[in-house]
């Protein structure tokens, strides 16, 4: 596992995510001292030779005090109003703080729509890559002024994992107000810090529920989910506290000695397959027989009409659907080649029994990812 921490310490390109509670307070808005401390650590890492992408929460929280709101609002309109005020304050604060080092930044505001639509996903990828090529430091946040409940990524931990894959990051660091993952409540003296996680499956018996600060939307559960997403795609992850940012982004030969490190347990996958598995909007499902499950999951074959016996959802050709085993468990996702209305007359039939225009695969192997 020391190789995991060494990989994080030596990462050429690193994504760092910081939560709202690490930058703001309920009564005072943005905390300049906390923000400057974060920037100091990130610039030390940048000056050591790494490219840095910052995923920052805090827009809604930063807008509370100027609007004289005592706590994070529950209704969407007020949240978006707070975000519209807070985004300006947050961008200005980061710009001024990074300017102390002569470092320019670029603000990138994303919604779930930019993740679930393949064309938007690729455009975000190109924009972030170009910012890095030009020497700018991207500061990414969900665009809370326009995102609704239906089109939200939901939390910036998951967004950070998506961004880490989009930019081809070598490591992901998730910072919050807790110094890592514990085997119990961090406030319980009997709980112990879990220093290293070889595979997220090891955490089956670990409770990650913990009361939040009231400022953000994330929690330890979202961080573990994000860490599992990234590590399964070949990106090592560190969970730590914002107070120890300098130690969390340490470039020493042994890497950071704080927090909880997640080993990269999977192979780095293509952007398309990562998008299919974690970001794409699922529009429906196809029910497979055992033979089709074996062909798709074990032999990595395309899905043919003969192996399907049920269709659900309202989708069109090019949408993403889940492929379900006989007992209802999702075993894969893929881009379907037909509209939902076309499939009832096709399913269960051998290819040679179909009209010539319907003899192509329902889901091609190149457009499949197993779950």
N, C-alpha and C positions, 0 to 999 in steps of 0.2 A: 504493500500500500504506500510505502514511501515514494514509489515511482509515481503514484497519483499526485501527491503533493509536489513532487519535483516537476511533473508535467504542468501543473497549474503555475508554479513559480517561473517556469521557463517558457510559458505560452507566448508566442509571437503576436497573437491577436486575442484579446480578452474582452469579454462582455461583463460589465459590473452593473448589478441592479441594486438600487437603494429604495427603501420604503418611505412612505409619508411620515411615519412616526420618527424617523431618523433625521428629518429635515425641518419639521414644524412642531408647533405646540398648539393646543386648543385655544389658548388665549393670546398668543403673540405672533401667529402667522409663521413665516419663514424665520429660521434661526440662522443668522449670518455666520456665527462661529462654527456651527455644525457643518454648514455648507462649505465654508472655506477649508475646514479640516478634511472633508471628503475630497475636495479638489486638490489640495496639497498632496494627498496620497496618490490620487490618480495621475497627477503630473510627475510624481517621482517614478511611477511605473512607466509612464510614457517616455520620460527622459532616459530610462534604463533600456529603451529600445523596443518597447511593445506598442502596438496599436491598441487604442482603447475605445470601446463603445459603451456609453453610459445609458442605461435604461432607468429613468427616474420617475417615481411617483411624486405626488405632492401638489399637483395643480389645484385640485379641489380643496385640499387642506390649506393651501396658501391663500385661497380666496375667502376663507371663513372670516378671519379678523377684519379685513377691509370692508366686508359686507355686514359686519356686526352680527355674525351668526355664532351662536354659542357651541354648537356641535355640528357634526357632519349631517347634512339634510338627508331625509329619506326620499323625498319626491324628486323625480328626474329633472324637472324644470329648474329647481333651485340648485341641484347638483351641477347642472350645465352652466348656470349663471356663475356659480362659484368657480367653476373650471375656466370660464372665459376671463375672469379677473385674475385667477391664480396662474394661468399659463403665461401671461405677460410678465407677472412678477417673478415667476420661476425662471423664465428664459433670461430676463434681465439680470437676475442674481447670478446665474451661471456664467453669463457673458462677462460680467464684471469680475467675477472671481477668477475665471480662466485667463482674463486679460492681464492679470498680475504676472503671468508667465509668458505673455505674448502669444497665447494659444487661442486660435479661433474655434468656434463651435458651429454646428449646424443643427437646427431643431427639426426633428422628424416626428410628425404626429400621425399615428396609425389607428385604424379601426379593424375590427374583425373582418370586415369586408376586404381589407387589403391582404388578409391572410387566406380567406376561403376562396377567393377568386384567383385562379392561376395567373392571369395576366397582371393583376395588381401585385401579387406576390413577387413575380419576376421584376416588376418595376421598382418595388421597394428594395429588392436585392441590388439592382443596378445603381439606385440612388445612394444607398449606404456604401457600396463599394467605391463609387466615385468620390464621395466625401472623404473616405480614408485615403484614397490615392492623392487627393489634393492637400492632404495634411490637416484636414479639419477633424475635430472630435465630435462625432454624432451624439446628440442627446435625444433619446427616444422616449416617447410617452404615448399612452393611448389617447386618442383625441376625444376627451370627455365632453367637449362642447357639442358634439354632434352624435356621439354613440348612444344608441338606445339599448334597452335591455335585450332586444332581439339581435343586435349587431355588435355586442361588446365581446372583446376577448375575455373580459371578466376580472382579470387580475394581472398585474405587471410581472409577477413571477413567471406565469405561463408565457406572457409576451416576451420576456427576456430569453426563455428557452427557444422560442421561435426565432428571435433575432439572432441568437447565438448560432443557430443553424444557417439562417439566411446569409450571414456574413462569413461563414466558414471559420468560426472562432475555435481556438485551441483550448479554451477554458471558459467557464462561467462561474462568477462569484455572486451569490445572493446575500445581500446585507439587510439586516433588520434590527430589532431591539432585543434579540435573543442571540446568545453567543454560539448557537449550534443546535443540534437535535439531541434531545434527552430521552432516556428510557421511561420517563414519567413527567409529571408536572415540573417545569424548571424551578418553580418556587418551592418545591418540596425538597428539604435537605437530603432526603434519601435517594433522590434521583441522580443519575450519573450522565455525563456527556458521552454521547456515542462519537468517538473520534473518527471512525472510518466505516464506510458501508461498501461492501464488495458488490452487492447486488440488492436493489430495492426490495426483492422478495424476502430478504432477511428481516424486514420491518413489519412483517405480518402481525406480530403481537404487540407492536409499539403504538401507544396512543399519541396522536399528534394534534389533538384538540386542545386549544389554549385560548383564553379570552384575549381579544385584541385591544388595541389602544383607543379605539373609537375614531381614529383618523383615517385609516386605510381600509382596503377591502380584502387584503390577503391575510395569511396566518401561516402557521407551520405546515398545515396540510397542503396548502397551495405550493409551498416551497419544496416539499418532498415530491409532489406531483411533477413540478417543473424539473427538479433534479433527476427524477426517473426518466422523463422525456429526453433530456439532454444526454444523460449518461448512456441510455439505450441507443443513442445515435452516435456514440463515440466521442462525446465531449465530457471531460472530467469536470466535476462541480464542487464548489466549496460553499457551505452555509456558515455564516459568521455574523458578528454584530458590527454595525456601522462605527461604533466606538473604536473598533480594532481594524479599521479599513487598512491602515498602513501595514499591519501584520498580515492581513488577509491577502494583500496583493504583493507580498514580499517576493523578491526575485532571487533570494538566496538559493544555494545549490540544493538544499533539502526542501525548498518551497515553504509555504505558510505553515506555521505550527499551531494555528488556532482553528477553531470551528470543527465542523464535520465534513470530511471529504468523501465524495462519491466517486468510485472508480468508473472509468468509461467501460461499461460492461457489454456494449454492443459495437458493431462495426459502423463506421461513418457511412451514411446512406446518401443517395442522390437527393437533391432539393425536391424533386418531384415526388419521390417516395415518402420523404418526411412530411411534405405538404399533405399527401394522401392520408397518412397515418394520424397526424396531429392537428392539422389546420383546416382541412377541407370540410365544407358543410355537407352533411349526409342527407340525401333527399328521399331515400327509400331503401328497400331491402329485397334480396332474392333468397328464397329458401332452397337449399341444396340437398341432394341425396348423399349418402355416404360415399359413393363413387366419385362424385364431384368434389366433395371435401378432400378426399385423398389426392385427387389430381391437382387441386389448387394449393393445398397446404404442404403436401409432401413432395410432389413432383413439379411444382411451380408451373403448371400448365394453364392455358387459357380456359375460361369457362364457356362451355357450349350449352346450347338450349336443352339437350337431352338430360343434363344433370340438374335441371331446375324444375321444381314442382309447385312453386308459389311466388307471387309478386305482391309487394305492398308499397304504398307511397305514390306520390304524384311527381314523377321526374321525366326529364327529356334526355335524349341522347347527349352525352357529354357531361351529365351530372355524376356525382359520386354516390354509390350505394354500398350498403353493407352486405356481405355474403354470410348467410346464417347456416350453421350446422343443423341437423334434424331436431336437436333439443333447444334450438333458439339462440345458441351462443354465437356471437360474431367471430368469425375466424379470418376474415379478410375485408378489405375495402377495395373498390376499384371504380374506374370510369366506365359507365355502361354505354353500349353502342346503339341502343334503341330506346324509344319512348316507352313509358309504362303501358300505354294503350296498345302498343304493338305486340307485347310479349305474351298475353294470354293464349293466343293462337299458335305460338311457337314453342312454348316450354314443354319439355318431355319428349320432343320429337328429335329424331336423329337428323344430322345435317343434310343427308341425301334426301330426306323426306320434305325438306323445306323448299320454297321457291328460290330460284337463284339469287335474288336480291336479299335474301335473309340467311344466307349460308356463312356469313362471317361470325366471328366469336361474339358472345354477349358481352364479355369483358376480356380484353386481350391481356396476356401475361405481362406485357410491358407496362400495363396500366393497373397492375394489382400490387397490393402490399398486404402481407399476412399480419395478423394482430397477435 
